[in-house]
Amino acid sequence: MKKTLTRLIADYGMILVLLLLCAFFSVVTYSEQPPTGESAAGQISSAVRRELGTAPRVLIAASAQPDDAAFASRLQHDLAASGARVVGTIQGEPRDARETLQKLNASGDRLDAIACTQVTGAWLVFSDLKTDFPALGEPRLLVPKPYRWPNFLKSANLLNIANQIAVIAIVAIGMTMVIITGGIDLSVGSLLALSAVLTSGFIRDFEGGTDASTGGMLLASLAAILLCGVVGAFSGGMITRFGIPPFIVTLAMMLVGSGLAYILAKGQSIYQIPDSFVWLGRGADLMSLPNAVVLMLVLYGLAHILMSRMKLGRYLYAVGGNAEAARLSGVPVRQVLMFAYIASALLAGLGGVIMASQLKSGSATYGNMYELYVIAAVVV
């Protein structure tokens, strides 16, 4: 039993530490949360059906924020389905609410309730309805009740964290292959910056800048990624053909990549790219998941298949375990090492494209210290 527990801790201890960290942040961020959007609408519609009887007259008050727009749309649908009459919908500022209330008061329309969000429920225009708008009667002010939940575990926060680490996670796939073979790649941060600069520069100089087409942006991105792959091939060649330690080679390429990015960008950010270029870095088309996160998950799935189901994955492990024994067993050690460093560089190039998309520009300052973040991610 003790040996089994020791083995489990040795194998999965880091996961346990991460779970404990998640639990810690959940506890320290546990606080009151205001319902928003469709969840708030569901709470209000239930209160209307439960407390106001049949066919109540309801005014909906929401701000112009996206969550409030979803609240108003869902509540209109739910109230209509339950037989309530929606006499009006306010989506704007307090002055818009006052104008609507004045019109209803002048026409003598009575209200049974005013359905508000947490934001609109605090508007002063609703503080003394009986005095300011006597013809409305005594409408009830319905505001969704808050609940308690950790800020850390809110879906928006978790998606934001996933989107922020997507670049590091993608580059970590290639770094994992390199480290498994017994090497290291310190050039990924500089290649990330170089890719961002190349992508932005190609779009600006060859694809029409802000008028670039989707095909042009795709070609620019692919060209930048492939050029990073060439750098990775050079690093792999220096390591396999001349026996130079990976630390020295990739450290040199880190400086070369950073210098090239600075020269190509002329020390400035390249921002003349279309608004549509942010689709990859900021878009969220699949079940509200950021596109960068979806790409990350796809790449991790492919990497898992490669490492666990394919011959090349076994070769990577064999080279890392004992390169000479692997060579004597028929493993093409040089080709395997070349693949690892090229894959690492290509994924760093892809990370640079994503970062350029997230920030809608390219700069030589991108990727600073990312090689350390990526190595830490691989170790974790």
C-alpha positions, -999 to 999 in steps of 0.1 A, spaced: 0 0 0 28 24 9 47 16 -23 16 22 -43 9 55 -27 45 66 -32 44 57 -68 11 76 -73 26 106 -57 57 104 -78 36 100 -110 8 124 -103 22 147 -75 23 177 -99 -14 172 -107 -22 171 -70 -3 204 -65 -22 220 -94 -55 208 -79 -45 222 -45 -37 256 -62 -70 256 -79 -88 249 -46 -68 277 -29 -77 303 -55 -113 291 -54 -115 296 -17 -98 331 -16 -119 344 -45 -152 330 -31 -176 360 -32 -211 372 -41 -219 371 -78 -247 390 -95 -266 369 -120 -262 382 -156 -276 375 -190 -299 346 -196 -295 331 -161 -307 364 -146 -336 364 -171 -346 329 -160 -346 339 -124 -368 369 -130 -393 350 -153 -397 324 -125 -404 351 -100 -430 367 -123 -449 334 -128 -447 326 -91 -456 360 -75 -477 380 -100 -504 357 -111 -518 356 -146 -512 381 -174 -491 406 -154 -479 438 -171 -442 440 -170 -416 466 -181 -381 453 -188 -352 476 -179 -317 467 -192 -285 486 -200 -268 486 -233 -242 460 -222 -241 427 -241 -251 407 -211 -280 430 -205 -291 426 -241 -291 389 -237 -311 394 -205 -338 415 -222 -341 391 -252 -344 360 -231 -368 376 -207 -391 389 -234 -393 353 -248 -400 337 -214 -426 363 -203 -445 360 -236 -445 322 -233 -459 324 -198 -487 348 -207 -473 380 -193 -476 412 -212 -444 431 -219 -454 467 -221 -420 479 -231 -383 472 -231 -356 498 -220 -321 492 -233 -299 522 -226 -293 548 -199 -313 561 -169 -326 590 -190 -341 564 -214 -359 548 -185 -373 581 -173 -386 589 -208 -403 556 -210 -418 558 -176 -431 594 -183 -448 581 -215 -464 552 -197 -475 575 -168 -490 601 -192 -510 574 -210 -523 560 -177 -508 525 -182 -505 505 -150 -476 483 -143 -474 452 -122 -436 449 -122 -404 463 -136 -378 436 -144 -343 449 -138 -307 436 -139 -284 442 -110 -272 474 -128 -305 489 -137 -321 480 -104 -298 505 -88 -309 534 -110 -323 563 -90 -352 567 -114 -368 536 -99 -363 547 -63 -397 564 -58 -420 553 -85 -452 559 -65 -444 596 -61 -428 603 -95 -451 582 -117 -484 578 -97 -504 566 -127 -483 535 -129 -497 522 -96 -473 503 -73 -452 481 -96 -428 457 -80 -391 462 -87 -378 427 -96 -340 423 -94 -322 389 -97 -308 377 -64 -270 373 -61 -254 340 -54 -219 330 -41 -193 315 -63 -155 317 -67 -144 343 -91 -116 319 -101 -141 293 -114 -162 317 -134 -165 305 -170 -153 339 -183 -121 337 -161 -114 301 -171 -118 309 -208 -95 339 -204 -69 318 -186 -70 292 -214 -68 319 -241 -38 335 -223 -18 303 -220 -27 290 -255 5 303 -271 27 289 -243 8 255 -244 12 252 -282 49 260 -281 53 235 -252 43 207 -276 74 211 -296 96 218 -265 83 185 -250 96 166 -280 129 183 -278 133 177 -240 122 140 -244 151 135 -268 175 149 -242 179 184 -257 166 219 -251 155 247 -274 161 282 -260 152 299 -293 114 295 -291 108 329 -276 128 347 -302 112 326 -330 78 336 -317 87 373 -320 103 367 -354 72 349 -366 49 378 -354 71 404 -371 74 383 -404 36 377 -405 27 414 -399 55 425 -423 44 402 -451 8 414 -447 18 450 -447 43 449 -476 30 422 -499 -7 416 -492 -21 451 -491 -19 460 -454 -52 468 -439 -69 457 -472 -53 422 -472 -76 393 -481 -81 362 -461 -60 342 -485 -32 368 -483 -32 367 -445 -31 329 -446 -1 329 -470 18 354 -449 12 333 -418 23 301 -435 54 318 -449 64 331 -414 59 296 -399 79 279 -426 108 304 -422 108 296 -385 110 259 -395 141 267 -416 157 282 -385 148 250 -366 163 229 -393 195 249 -391 196 244 -353 190 207 -357 217 204 -384 242 221 -362 234 197 -334 233 165 -354 260 171 -380 286 189 -359 278 177 -324 274 211 -309 255 210 -276 218 220 -281 222 246 -253 248 265 -273 231 262 -307 197 273 -295 211 301 -273 229 315 -304 197 312 -325 178 329 -297 201 359 -302 200 357 -340 162 354 -340 157 383 -317 181 405 -337 164 396 -370 130 405 -356 143 438 -343 160 446 -377 130 436 -398 106 456 -376 131 486 -374 125 487 -336 88 494 -340 55 476 -340 40 466 -373 3 473 -370 -9 478 -406 -30 446 -407 -68 441 -412 -92 439 -383 -102 405 -395 -67 392 -387 -77 390 -350 -101 361 -358 -76 334 -347 -64 352 -315 -96 368 -303 -125 350 -320 -147 324 -303 -168 305 -328 -171 270 -313 -194 269 -282 -178 302 -271 -144 286 -269 -116 309 -281 -103 298 -315 -68 297 -302 -79 273 -274 -97 251 -300 -65 250 -321 -45 242 -290 -68 213 -281 -66 199 -317 -28 201 -317 -26 183 -283 -48 156 -296 -26 151 -326 5 152 -304 -10 126 -281 -16 103 -311 20 109 -324 37 102 -290 16 72 -280 4 55 -312 30 62 -339 65 48 -345 80 83 -345 68 89 -310 85 57 -298 117 68 -316 117 101 -297 115 83 -264 142 58 -275 166 86 -285 161 104 -252 166 72 -232 199 62 -249 208 76 -283 236 51 -290 214 21 -281 186 36 -303 211 39 -332 222 3 -328 186 -7 -328 180 9 -362 165 42 -351 175 70 -374 187 92 -345 197 122 -367 164 124 -385 145 121 -352 165 149 -337 160 170 -368 122 164 -366 121 175 -329 139 208 -335 120 216 -367 87 208 -350 96 230 -321 105 259 -344 73 254 -365 51 255 -334 70 285 -321 62 302 -355 25 292 -351 26 307 -316 39 340 -331 11 341 -356 -15 336 -328 2 363 -307 2 387 -336 -35 380 -341 -42 385 -304 -24 419 -303 -31 429 -339 5 437 -345 40 423 -347 69 434 -325 104 422 -317 95 425 -280 71 396 -282 81 363 -266 104 378 -241 112 351 -214 88 327 -231 114 301 -235 115 298 -197 77 298 -194 75 270 -220 102 249 -203 83 254 -170 51 243 -187 68 212 -200 82 203 -166 48 207 -150 
